[in-house]
Amino acid sequence: MIEPGLTGGRVDGIGVYTGALLRNLPQAGCEVQPYSWPRLRGAPGDITVGRALARSFASASLADLVPAMPRMHMPADIFHVTDYRVARMDCPVVATLHDALPIKYPEWCNPRFRDAKNWLQVKAARKANHVIALSHFAVDELVECFGADPRRISVVPCGVDEEWLSAPAPQAVAATLAAHGLRAGYYLFVGTLQPRKNIERVLDAWLMLPEALRKERQLVIVGVQGARSELLVRRLRAAIDNGENVVWLASLTSAAALREVYAGAGVFVFPSLYEGFGIPVVEAFASSVPVVASNTSSLPEVCQGAALEVDPLDSGAIGDAMLALVRDDALRARCIAAGRLRAEQLTWRDTARQTAAVYRAVLNH
C-alpha cells in the first residue's frame, strides 16, 4: 500500500517516486492499493489518488500520543508511507524518508511548517518498522538528524521508466519545443524553484557565458515556484523582460512533454546544494543529455563520474562546465555515453523490485 499524499496537482520528487512505485510494484509481485490522508475538514472529492484513509493525519497523530488508543486499522500486509506522514497501524509500516533538509538547513524551508515537519520526520523515523533511504548519503543524514537506527534502514535508489531510454518521436519533440518557444540545444534545469536548487547561481553562470552563445542557446528553467523563491522569480522575470534568452516554464505538468523538453536540451545543469537523490539527473542521463552536477550531497553517488561535477557555490565553475559541454565534442560524447550507462542501472522497475524485497524482509522478520 502506498500513501501518495495530496499535492494539489503539483508533482514534485515525492510525487514522481510515489507514482513510479504504483506503476511498477505490481510487476514485482505486489498487490497495491493506494490510499491518501484526507484533510481534517476536507470533502471526499479532495482525494485525487486512491482511497481515503479512515482518519486525517492530524487525528491519527493525536491518537498516537495516547498509549491506550488502538492502532489505526489497515486491511493490508504492509503499509508504505512515501513521505514523512507516518502513523502507527495494526500492520507493519515502511517509510521512505527522502532527506533531512528541514532539520539540517531550516533556512531553506517554509518557516510556517518547518517546526511541525521536523517533529513529524523525527517521529516518522521512530514509528516506522523500517525506513527506505534513497542514497547512502541520505542514510547518514537520517541517522544524524533523526536518530534513525541504521539497522532498520535500507538504501533503494530512484530511477527512470525504461521508456526514457528510447528517444521520443522527433515530431513530438519538435511540436513541444515549438509550443513553448524553445530552440533545440538549450541549457536546461528541472526542479521546484527553491533555495537549495541553486538556480540563482545557474542564472549567474549563464549570464557569464559569451554573449554570442547566450543568443544561440536559451536557458530553460522548468519548475513551479516553491518556498522562499521570491527573489529568484523576480530575477528570472527581470532577465526575460530585459531581453535575455531565458525561458521559465512554470506549468509544464505533462510527463510526455517533460521527456520531450529533456530530449531537446543541449546541456542539463543541476548544481543543487542538497539532494537526497536527484531524479532529474537520471532523467537527463537517460535522455542522452550531458550533465553539469554539484559535487556535494548525494549527487556524486548518483552520478558516479558520468557528469561534470562542480563546486555549487562557484558560479564561475558552473559556467566553465556549461561552456565545456558545448565546445568540447569529445568531452560531451564521453559524458553522454557514461550517463546512458548510468541510467540503464537505475530504472523504476529495479526500484520496485528492491522495494518489494524490503517488504518481504520486514514481513519475515
C-alpha atoms as a printed R data frame, in Angstrom:
    type eleno elety resid chain resno       x       y       z
1   ATOM     1    CA   MET     A     1   0.000   0.000   0.000
2   ATOM     2    CA   ILE     A     2   1.214   3.461  -0.864
3   ATOM     3    CA   GLU     A     3   0.317   6.810   0.708
4   ATOM     4    CA   PRO     A     4   0.576   9.148  -2.291
5   ATOM     5    CA   GLY     A     5  -0.284  12.360  -0.457
6   ATOM     6    CA   LEU     A     6  -2.248  15.347  -1.621
7   ATOM     7    CA   THR     A     7  -0.200  17.555  -3.926
8   ATOM     8    CA   GLY     A     8  -2.869  19.824  -5.349
9   ATOM     9    CA   GLY     A     9  -1.910  18.846  -8.873
10  ATOM    10    CA   ARG     A    10   1.782  19.619  -8.353
11  ATOM    11    CA   VAL     A    11   4.141  16.737  -8.989
12  ATOM    12    CA   ASP     A    12   7.379  17.034  -7.044
13  ATOM    13    CA   GLY     A    13  10.090  14.437  -6.449
14  ATOM    14    CA   ILE     A    14   7.989  12.602  -3.869
15  ATOM    15    CA   GLY     A    15   5.072  12.530  -6.311
16  ATOM    16    CA   VAL     A    16   7.280  11.151  -9.101
17  ATOM    17    CA   TYR     A    17   8.635   8.489  -6.739
18  ATOM    18    CA   THR     A    18   5.177   7.505  -5.494
19  ATOM    19    CA   GLY     A    19   3.728   7.276  -8.985
20  ATOM    20    CA   ALA     A    20   6.632   5.131 -10.141
21  ATOM    21    CA   LEU     A    21   6.076   2.655  -7.312
22  ATOM    22    CA   LEU     A    22   2.344   2.499  -8.006
23  ATOM    23    CA   ARG     A    23   3.093   1.614 -11.650
24  ATOM    24    CA   ASN     A    24   5.916  -0.847 -11.053
25  ATOM    25    CA   LEU     A    25   5.248  -2.700  -7.794
26  ATOM    26    CA   PRO     A    26   2.618  -4.995  -9.360
27  ATOM    27    CA   GLN     A    27   5.331  -6.292 -11.721
28  ATOM    28    CA   ALA     A    28   7.426  -7.059  -8.645
29  ATOM    29    CA   GLY     A    29   4.726  -9.362  -7.275
30  ATOM    30    CA   CYS     A    30   2.906  -6.883  -5.016
31  ATOM    31    CA   GLU     A    31  -0.811  -6.238  -4.961
32  ATOM    32    CA   VAL     A    32  -1.042  -2.484  -4.435
33  ATOM    33    CA   GLN     A    33  -3.914  -0.362  -3.173
34  ATOM    34    CA   PRO     A    34  -3.250   3.390  -2.957
35  ATOM    35    CA   TYR     A    35  -4.553   5.438  -0.052
36  ATOM    36    CA   SER     A    36  -4.306   9.136   0.767
37  ATOM    37    CA   TRP     A    37  -4.709  11.013   4.018
38  ATOM    38    CA   PRO     A    38  -7.924  13.045   3.959
39  ATOM    39    CA   ARG     A    39  -7.806  16.647   5.093
40  ATOM    40    CA   LEU     A    40  -9.045  17.282   8.616
41  ATOM    41    CA   ARG     A    41 -12.140  19.101   7.356
42  ATOM    42    CA   GLY     A    42 -11.953  18.168   3.710
43  ATOM    43    CA   ALA     A    43 -14.523  16.820   1.316
44  ATOM    44    CA   PRO     A    44 -14.313  13.297  -0.175
45  ATOM    45    CA   GLY     A    45 -13.506  14.834  -3.558
46  ATOM    46    CA   ASP     A    46 -10.252  16.238  -2.170
47  ATOM    47    CA   ILE     A    47  -8.692  12.802  -2.545
48  ATOM    48    CA   THR     A    48  -7.232  12.618  -6.039
49  ATOM    49    CA   VAL     A    49  -5.336   9.323  -5.751
50  ATOM    50    CA   GLY     A    50  -6.667   6.088  -4.274
51  ATOM    51    CA   ARG     A    51  -8.976   5.791  -1.302
52  ATOM    52    CA   ALA     A    52  -9.257   7.992   1.760
53  ATOM    53    CA   LEU     A    53  -7.753   6.644   4.955
54  ATOM    54    CA   ALA     A    54 -10.088   6.289   7.913
55  ATOM    55    CA   ARG     A    55  -8.611   9.304   9.726
56  ATOM    56    CA   SER     A    56  -6.856  12.509   8.802
57  ATOM    57    CA   PHE     A    57  -3.157  12.545   9.523
58  ATOM    58    CA   ALA     A    58  -3.697  15.137  12.256
59  ATOM    59    CA   SER     A    59  -6.204  12.955  14.110
60  ATOM    60    CA   ALA     A    60  -4.082   9.825  13.637
61  ATOM    61    CA   SER     A    61  -1.043  11.665  15.033
62  ATOM    62    CA   LEU     A    62  -3.016  12.809  18.077
63  ATOM    63    CA   ALA     A    63  -4.217   9.255  18.650
64  ATOM    64    CA   ASP     A    64  -0.613   8.063  18.582
65  ATOM    65    CA   LEU     A    65   0.090  10.261  21.616
66  ATOM    66    CA   VAL     A    66  -2.380   8.253  23.728
67  ATOM    67    CA   PRO     A    67  -0.874   4.841  24.595
68  ATOM    68    CA   ALA     A    68  -4.281   3.292  25.287
69  ATOM    69    CA   MET     A    69  -5.652   4.180  21.852
70  ATOM    70    CA   PRO     A    70  -5.828   1.237  19.431
71  ATOM    71    CA   ARG     A    71  -3.620   1.448  16.394
72  ATOM    72    CA   MET     A    72  -5.205   2.530  13.148
73  ATOM    73    CA   HIS     A    73  -6.597  -0.484  11.291
74  ATOM    74    CA   MET     A    74  -5.383  -1.146   7.758
75  ATOM    75    CA   PRO     A    75  -6.575  -4.115   5.669
76  ATOM    76    CA   ALA     A    76  -3.044  -4.773   4.433
77  ATOM    77    CA   ASP     A    77   0.022  -6.921   4.981
78  ATOM    78    CA   ILE     A    78   2.210  -3.834   4.992
79  ATOM    79    CA   PHE     A    79   1.722  -0.081   4.629
80  ATOM    80    CA   HIS     A    80   4.293   2.033   2.788
81  ATOM    81    CA   VAL     A    81   4.383   5.762   3.516
82  ATOM    82    CA   THR     A    82   6.218   7.620   0.767
83  ATOM    83    CA   ASP     A    83   6.822  10.774   2.802
84  ATOM    84    CA   TYR     A    84   7.088  11.734   6.489
85  ATOM    85    CA   ARG     A    85   3.415  11.315   7.453
86  ATOM    86    CA   VAL     A    86   3.701   8.117   9.471
87  ATOM    87    CA   ALA     A    87   1.062   6.891  11.914
88  ATOM    88    CA   ARG     A    88   1.113   3.670  13.906
89  ATOM    89    CA   MET     A    89  -1.026   0.968  12.324
90  ATOM    90    CA   ASP     A    90  -2.006  -2.604  13.062
91  ATOM    91    CA   CYS     A    91   0.263  -3.795  10.236
92  ATOM    92    CA   PRO     A    92   3.979  -3.180   9.670
93  ATOM    93    CA   VAL     A    93   4.857   0.270   8.318
94  ATOM    94    CA   VAL     A    94   7.668   1.080   5.896
95  ATOM    95    CA   ALA     A    95   8.510   4.761   5.404
96  ATOM    96    CA   THR     A    96  10.578   6.381   2.680
97  ATOM    97    CA   LEU     A    97  12.343   9.399   4.173
98  ATOM    98    CA   HIS     A    98  13.908  11.385   1.366
99  ATOM    99    CA   ASP     A    99  16.302  13.681   3.203
100 ATOM   100    CA   ALA     A   100  16.871  15.687   6.398
101 ATOM   101    CA   LEU     A   101  16.501  19.097   4.773
102 ATOM   102    CA   PRO     A   102  14.186  20.847   7.298
103 ATOM   103    CA   ILE     A   103  16.455  19.962  10.217
104 ATOM   104    CA   LYS     A   104  19.838  20.368   8.549
105 ATOM   105    CA   TYR     A   105  19.045  23.523   6.564
106 ATOM   106    CA   PRO     A   106  15.963  25.150   8.132
107 ATOM   107    CA   GLU     A   107  16.768  28.475   6.462
108 ATOM   108    CA   TRP     A   108  15.813  26.958   3.095
109 ATOM   109    CA   CYS     A   109  12.373  25.766   4.198
110 ATOM   110    CA   ASN     A   110   8.974  27.312   4.655
111 ATOM   111    CA   PRO     A   111   9.010  28.705   8.232
112 ATOM   112    CA   ARG     A   112   5.258  28.165   8.601
113 ATOM   113    CA   PHE     A   113   5.610  24.382   8.573
114 ATOM   114    CA   ARG     A   114   9.259  23.878   9.475
115 ATOM   115    CA   ASP     A   115   8.964  23.030  13.184
116 ATOM   116    CA   ALA     A   116   5.964  20.753  12.669
117 ATOM   117    CA   LYS     A   117   7.609  18.970   9.755
118 ATOM   118    CA   ASN     A   118  10.832  18.469  11.721
119 ATOM   119    CA   TRP     A   119   8.912  16.966  14.623
120 ATOM   120    CA   LEU     A   120   6.918  14.714  12.301
121 ATOM   121    CA   GLN     A   121  10.004  13.465  10.470
122 ATOM   122    CA   VAL     A   122  11.779  12.592  13.700
123 ATOM   123    CA   LYS     A   123   8.657  10.742  14.843
124 ATOM   124    CA   ALA     A   124   8.357   9.034  11.443
125 ATOM   125    CA   ALA     A   125  11.849   7.603  11.679
126 ATOM   126    CA   ARG     A   126  10.917   6.029  15.011
127 ATOM   127    CA   LYS     A   127   7.346   4.924  14.290
128 ATOM   128    CA   ALA     A   128   8.177   3.021  11.119
129 ATOM   129    CA   ASN     A   129   9.171  -0.628  11.327
130 ATOM   130    CA   HIS     A   130  11.655   0.025   8.551
131 ATOM   131    CA   VAL     A   131  12.930   3.068   6.671
132 ATOM   132    CA   ILE     A   132  13.896   3.309   2.998
133 ATOM   133    CA   ALA     A   133  16.559   5.882   2.091
134 ATOM   134    CA   LEU     A   134  17.258   6.811  -1.499
135 ATOM   135    CA   SER     A   135  21.045   7.002  -1.164
136 ATOM   136    CA   HIS     A   136  23.823   6.137   1.272
137 ATOM   137    CA   PHE     A   137  24.275   9.873   1.765
138 ATOM   138    CA   ALA     A   138  20.657  10.059   2.948
139 ATOM   139    CA   VAL     A   139  21.248   7.228   5.461
140 ATOM   140    CA   ASP     A   140  23.919   9.269   7.209
141 ATOM   141    CA   GLU     A   141  21.587  12.265   7.291
142 ATOM   142    CA   LEU     A   142  18.699  10.264   8.774
143 ATOM   143    CA   VAL     A   143  20.930   8.777  11.453
144 ATOM   144    CA   GLU     A   144  22.483  12.137  12.332
145 ATOM   145    CA   CYS     A   145  19.374  14.316  12.253
146 ATOM   146    CA   PHE     A   146  16.523  11.930  13.131
147 ATOM   147    CA   GLY     A   147  18.259   9.414  15.347
148 ATOM   148    CA   ALA     A   148  17.149   6.648  12.998
149 ATOM   149    CA   ASP     A   149  18.514   3.175  13.677
150 ATOM   150    CA   PRO     A   150  20.834   2.325  10.766
151 ATOM   151    CA   ARG     A   151  19.957  -1.362  11.200
152 ATOM   152    CA   ARG     A   152  16.398  -0.511  10.170
153 ATOM   153    CA   ILE     A   153  17.323   1.429   7.029
154 ATOM   154    CA   SER     A   154  17.664   0.048   3.505
155 ATOM   155    CA   VAL     A   155  19.007   2.012   0.544
156 ATOM   156    CA   VAL     A   156  16.822   1.770  -2.564
157 ATOM   157    CA   PRO     A   157  17.782   4.264  -5.305
158 ATOM   158    CA   CYS     A   158  15.354   6.026  -7.610
159 ATOM   159    CA   GLY     A   159  15.337   5.669 -11.378
160 ATOM   160    CA   VAL     A   160  13.518   6.334 -14.616
161 ATOM   161    CA   ASP     A   161  10.886   4.479 -16.579
162 ATOM   162    CA   GLU     A   162  12.517   2.312 -19.224
163 ATOM   163    CA   GLU     A   163  10.743   4.238 -21.996
164 ATOM   164    CA   TRP     A   164  13.064   7.137 -21.169
165 ATOM   165    CA   LEU     A   165  15.955   5.064 -22.532
166 ATOM   166    CA   SER     A   166  14.396   5.335 -26.004
167 ATOM   167    CA   ALA     A   167  14.269   8.714 -27.715
168 ATOM   168    CA   PRO     A   168  10.770  10.201 -28.121
169 ATOM   169    CA   ALA     A   169   9.460  10.706 -31.656
170 ATOM   170    CA   PRO     A   170  11.240  13.651 -33.330
171 ATOM   171    CA   GLN     A   171   7.955  15.157 -34.474
172 ATOM   172    CA   ALA     A   172   6.644  15.107 -30.900
173 ATOM   173    CA   VAL     A   173   9.803  16.804 -29.645
174 ATOM   174    CA   ALA     A   174   9.577  19.447 -32.366
175 ATOM   175    CA   ALA     A   175   5.919  20.133 -31.571
176 ATOM   176    CA   THR     A   176   6.553  20.512 -27.835
177 ATOM   177    CA   LEU     A   177   9.525  22.797 -28.378
178 ATOM   178    CA   ALA     A   178   7.537  24.936 -30.813
179 ATOM   179    CA   ALA     A   179   4.626  25.161 -28.395
180 ATOM   180    CA   HIS     A   180   6.886  26.626 -25.718
181 ATOM   181    CA   GLY     A   181   9.088  28.790 -27.914
182 ATOM   182    CA   LEU     A   182  12.180  26.621 -27.487
183 ATOM   183    CA   ARG     A   183  15.056  26.048 -29.892
184 ATOM   184    CA   ALA     A   184  16.912  22.734 -29.568
185 ATOM   185    CA   GLY     A   185  20.288  22.832 -27.852
186 ATOM   186    CA   TYR     A   186  19.331  24.942 -24.821
187 ATOM   187    CA   TYR     A   187  20.686  24.760 -21.292
188 ATOM   188    CA   LEU     A   188  18.066  23.094 -19.097
189 ATOM   189    CA   PHE     A   189  17.249  22.969 -15.395
190 ATOM   190    CA   VAL     A   190  14.322  20.947 -13.982
191 ATOM   191    CA   GLY     A   191  13.109  21.210 -10.394
192 ATOM   192    CA   THR     A   192  10.998  23.209  -7.964
193 ATOM   193    CA   LEU     A   193  12.196  26.785  -7.565
194 ATOM   194    CA   GLN     A   194  13.605  26.841  -4.035
195 ATOM   195    CA   PRO     A   195  16.903  27.975  -2.463
196 ATOM   196    CA   ARG     A   196  18.611  24.598  -2.259
197 ATOM   197    CA   LYS     A   197  18.242  24.077  -6.001
198 ATOM   198    CA   ASN     A   198  20.772  26.876  -6.531
199 ATOM   199    CA   ILE     A   199  19.049  28.276  -9.611
200 ATOM   200    CA   GLU     A   200  20.284  31.807  -8.924
201 ATOM   201    CA   ARG     A   201  23.847  30.618  -9.492
202 ATOM   202    CA   VAL     A   202  22.725  28.800 -12.645
203 ATOM   203    CA   LEU     A   203  21.407  32.146 -13.878
204 ATOM   204    CA   ASP     A   204  24.627  33.890 -12.793
205 ATOM   205    CA   ALA     A   205  26.719  31.281 -14.637
206 ATOM   206    CA   TRP     A   206  24.631  31.577 -17.795
207 ATOM   207    CA   LEU     A   207  24.946  35.380 -17.763
208 ATOM   208    CA   MET     A   208  28.733  34.965 -17.642
209 ATOM   209    CA   LEU     A   209  28.745  32.984 -20.889
210 ATOM   210    CA   PRO     A   210  29.803  34.759 -24.101
211 ATOM   211    CA   GLU     A   211  27.001  36.900 -25.483
212 ATOM   212    CA   ALA     A   212  27.016  35.069 -28.816
213 ATOM   213    CA   LEU     A   213  26.496  31.750 -27.023
214 ATOM   214    CA   ARG     A   214  23.641  33.154 -24.928
215 ATOM   215    CA   LYS     A   215  21.932  34.337 -28.096
216 ATOM   216    CA   GLU     A   216  22.398  30.898 -29.650
217 ATOM   217    CA   ARG     A   217  21.368  28.779 -26.649
218 ATOM   218    CA   GLN     A   218  18.475  29.566 -24.328
219 ATOM   219    CA   LEU     A   219  18.446  28.969 -20.606
220 ATOM   220    CA   VAL     A   220  15.271  26.991 -19.872
221 ATOM   221    CA   ILE     A   221  14.020  26.630 -16.290
222 ATOM   222    CA   VAL     A   222  11.251  24.071 -15.740
223 ATOM   223    CA   GLY     A   223   9.604  24.114 -12.342
224 ATOM   224    CA   VAL     A   224   6.875  25.584 -10.161
225 ATOM   225    CA   GLN     A   225   7.592  28.321  -7.648
226 ATOM   226    CA   GLY     A   226   8.463  26.926  -4.231
227 ATOM   227    CA   ALA     A   227   9.062  28.379  -0.788
228 ATOM   228    CA   ARG     A   228  11.457  31.285  -0.422
229 ATOM   229    CA   SER     A   229  11.929  31.767  -4.157
230 ATOM   230    CA   GLU     A   230  10.542  35.296  -4.465
231 ATOM   231    CA   LEU     A   231  13.930  36.882  -5.234
232 ATOM   232    CA   LEU     A   232  14.717  34.225  -7.842
233 ATOM   233    CA   VAL     A   233  11.354  34.738  -9.544
234 ATOM   234    CA   ARG     A   234  11.963  38.496  -9.688
235 ATOM   235    CA   ARG     A   235  15.394  37.901 -11.222
236 ATOM   236    CA   LEU     A   236  14.024  35.467 -13.811
237 ATOM   237    CA   ARG     A   237  11.264  37.861 -14.814
238 ATOM   238    CA   ALA     A   238  13.722  40.752 -14.976
239 ATOM   239    CA   ALA     A   239  16.065  38.758 -17.218
240 ATOM   240    CA   ILE     A   240  13.183  37.878 -19.526
241 ATOM   241    CA   ASP     A   241  11.916  41.481 -19.571
242 ATOM   242    CA   ASN     A   242  15.432  42.694 -20.376
243 ATOM   243    CA   GLY     A   243  15.552  40.545 -23.486
244 ATOM   244    CA   GLU     A   244  17.787  37.781 -22.152
245 ATOM   245    CA   ASN     A   245  17.335  34.417 -23.842
246 ATOM   246    CA   VAL     A   246  15.703  32.888 -20.734
247 ATOM   247    CA   VAL     A   247  12.505  30.824 -20.632
248 ATOM   248    CA   TRP     A   248  10.691  29.853 -17.436
249 ATOM   249    CA   LEU     A   249   8.165  27.029 -17.851
250 ATOM   250    CA   ALA     A   250   6.218  27.074 -14.596
251 ATOM   251    CA   SER     A   251   3.275  24.967 -15.746
252 ATOM   252    CA   LEU     A   252   4.794  22.011 -17.608
253 ATOM   253    CA   THR     A   253   2.894  19.160 -15.972
254 ATOM   254    CA   SER     A   254   2.712  16.537 -18.727
255 ATOM   255    CA   ALA     A   255   5.219  13.697 -18.275
256 ATOM   256    CA   ALA     A   256   5.396  13.267 -22.050
257 ATOM   257    CA   ALA     A   257   6.102  16.965 -22.581
258 ATOM   258    CA   LEU     A   258   8.792  16.906 -19.906
259 ATOM   259    CA   ARG     A   259  10.518  13.997 -21.611
260 ATOM   260    CA   GLU     A   260  10.372  15.874 -24.910
261 ATOM   261    CA   VAL     A   261  11.842  19.005 -23.308
262 ATOM   262    CA   TYR     A   262  14.742  16.918 -21.989
263 ATOM   263    CA   ALA     A   263  15.227  15.463 -25.475
264 ATOM   264    CA   GLY     A   264  15.627  18.952 -26.954
265 ATOM   265    CA   ALA     A   265  18.245  20.083 -24.443
266 ATOM   266    CA   GLY     A   266  21.914  20.562 -25.218
267 ATOM   267    CA   VAL     A   267  23.185  20.546 -21.605
268 ATOM   268    CA   PHE     A   268  21.447  19.779 -18.312
269 ATOM   269    CA   VAL     A   269  22.568  21.954 -15.399
270 ATOM   270    CA   PHE     A   270  21.856  20.743 -11.853
271 ATOM   271    CA   PRO     A   271  24.289  22.235  -9.307
272 ATOM   272    CA   SER     A   272  21.918  21.642  -6.391
273 ATOM   273    CA   LEU     A   273  23.157  22.407  -2.900
274 ATOM   274    CA   TYR     A   274  21.369  19.467  -1.291
275 ATOM   275    CA   GLU     A   275  19.665  16.334  -2.636
276 ATOM   276    CA   GLY     A   276  18.596  13.066  -1.062
277 ATOM   277    CA   PHE     A   277  18.850  11.612  -4.571
278 ATOM   278    CA   GLY     A   278  18.233  13.913  -7.558
279 ATOM   279    CA   ILE     A   279  15.857  12.233 -10.027
280 ATOM   280    CA   PRO     A   280  16.266  14.911 -12.761
281 ATOM   281    CA   VAL     A   281  19.923  13.954 -13.192
282 ATOM   282    CA   VAL     A   282  18.970  10.383 -14.110
283 ATOM   283    CA   GLU     A   283  16.237  11.673 -16.427
284 ATOM   284    CA   ALA     A   284  18.853  13.749 -18.237
285 ATOM   285    CA   PHE     A   285  21.251  10.789 -18.422
286 ATOM   286    CA   ALA     A   286  18.503   8.641 -19.927
287 ATOM   287    CA   SER     A   287  17.715  11.397 -22.443
288 ATOM   288    CA   SER     A   288  21.340  11.418 -23.709
289 ATOM   289    CA   VAL     A   289  21.912  14.943 -22.411
290 ATOM   290    CA   PRO     A   290  25.319  15.717 -20.829
291 ATOM   291    CA   VAL     A   291  25.062  16.898 -17.235
292 ATOM   292    CA   VAL     A   292  26.679  19.519 -15.020
293 ATOM   293    CA   ALA     A   293  26.043  18.490 -11.394
294 ATOM   294    CA   SER     A   294  27.263  19.614  -7.994
295 ATOM   295    CA   ASN     A   295  29.959  17.695  -6.155
296 ATOM   296    CA   THR     A   296  28.009  17.691  -2.875
297 ATOM   297    CA   SER     A   297  25.326  15.695  -1.020
298 ATOM   298    CA   SER     A   298  24.059  12.591  -2.856
299 ATOM   299    CA   LEU     A   299  24.880  13.727  -6.393
300 ATOM   300    CA   PRO     A   300  28.391  12.206  -6.730
301 ATOM   301    CA   GLU     A   301  26.903   8.903  -5.538
302 ATOM   302    CA   VAL     A   302  24.126   9.125  -8.133
303 ATOM   303    CA   CYS     A   303  26.345  10.322 -10.988
304 ATOM   304    CA   GLN     A   304  29.314   8.013 -10.366
305 ATOM   305    CA   GLY     A   305  31.525  10.099 -12.611
306 ATOM   306    CA   ALA     A   306  29.069  10.407 -15.507
307 ATOM   307    CA   ALA     A   307  28.561  14.174 -15.031
308 ATOM   308    CA   LEU     A   308  30.891  17.150 -14.865
309 ATOM   309    CA   GLU     A   309  30.886  17.731 -11.109
310 ATOM   310    CA   VAL     A   310  31.464  21.284  -9.858
311 ATOM   311    CA   ASP     A   311  31.504  23.287  -6.651
312 ATOM   312    CA   PRO     A   312  27.886  24.520  -6.493
313 ATOM   313    CA   LEU     A   313  28.955  27.696  -4.677
314 ATOM   314    CA   ASP     A   314  31.229  28.738  -7.568
315 ATOM   315    CA   SER     A   315  29.220  30.331 -10.383
316 ATOM   316    CA   GLY     A   316  32.360  30.587 -12.485
317 ATOM   317    CA   ALA     A   317  32.989  26.842 -12.235
318 ATOM   318    CA   ILE     A   318  29.373  26.140 -13.181
319 ATOM   319    CA   GLY     A   319  29.717  28.409 -16.214
320 ATOM   320    CA   ASP     A   320  33.034  26.831 -17.242
321 ATOM   321    CA   ALA     A   321  31.398  23.381 -17.223
322 ATOM   322    CA   MET     A   322  28.407  24.688 -19.185
323 ATOM   323    CA   LEU     A   323  30.772  26.121 -21.769
324 ATOM   324    CA   ALA     A   324  32.937  22.990 -21.967
325 ATOM   325    CA   LEU     A   325  29.977  20.748 -22.731
326 ATOM   326    CA   VAL     A   326  29.067  22.704 -25.857
327 ATOM   327    CA   ARG     A   327  32.605  23.376 -27.102
328 ATOM   328    CA   ASP     A   328  34.456  20.115 -26.375
329 ATOM   329    CA   ASP     A   329  32.890  17.433 -28.572
330 ATOM   330    CA   ALA     A   330  34.959  14.587 -27.107
331 ATOM   331    CA   LEU     A   331  34.055  15.552 -23.526
332 ATOM   332    CA   ARG     A   332  30.416  15.887 -24.485
333 ATOM   333    CA   ALA     A   333  30.397  12.435 -26.114
334 ATOM   334    CA   ARG     A   334  32.041  10.842 -23.061
335 ATOM   335    CA   CYS     A   335  29.503  12.386 -20.689
336 ATOM   336    CA   ILE     A   336  26.562  11.301 -22.841
337 ATOM   337    CA   ALA     A   337  27.836   7.720 -23.075
338 ATOM   338    CA   ALA     A   338  28.620   7.486 -19.357
339 ATOM   339    CA   GLY     A   339  25.252   8.986 -18.472
340 ATOM   340    CA   ARG     A   340  23.392   6.493 -20.622
341 ATOM   341    CA   LEU     A   341  25.198   3.597 -18.923
342 ATOM   342    CA   ARG     A   342  24.358   5.017 -15.507
343 ATOM   343    CA   ALA     A   343  20.680   5.483 -16.415
344 ATOM   344    CA   GLU     A   344  20.464   1.867 -17.516
345 ATOM   345    CA   GLN     A   345  21.469   0.877 -13.978
346 ATOM   346    CA   LEU     A   346  18.725   3.000 -12.399
347 ATOM   347    CA   THR     A   347  15.224   2.077 -13.525
348 ATOM   348    CA   TRP     A   348  11.966   2.323 -11.628
349 ATOM   349    CA   ARG     A   349  11.407  -1.373 -12.331
350 ATOM   350    CA   ASP     A   350  14.525  -2.159 -10.303
351 ATOM   351    CA   THR     A   351  13.476   0.320  -7.608
352 ATOM   352    CA   ALA     A   352  10.185  -1.576  -7.282
353 ATOM   353    CA   ARG     A   353  11.971  -4.936  -7.177
354 ATOM   354    CA   GLN     A   354  14.251  -3.779  -4.366
355 ATOM   355    CA   THR     A   355  11.332  -2.163  -2.529
356 ATOM   356    CA   ALA     A   356   9.353  -5.419  -2.682
357 ATOM   357    CA   ALA     A   357  12.389  -7.199  -1.220
358 ATOM   358    CA   VAL     A   358  12.294  -4.761   1.721
359 ATOM   359    CA   TYR     A   359   8.613  -5.555   2.279
360 ATOM   360    CA   ARG     A   360   9.306  -9.281   2.332
361 ATOM   361    CA   ALA     A   361  12.222  -8.875   4.727
362 ATOM   362    CA   VAL     A   362  10.045  -6.851   7.108
363 ATOM   363    CA   LEU     A   363   7.202  -9.396   6.957
364 ATOM   364    CA   ASN     A   364   9.602 -12.281   7.554
365 ATOM   365    CA   HIS     A   365  11.430 -10.593  10.423
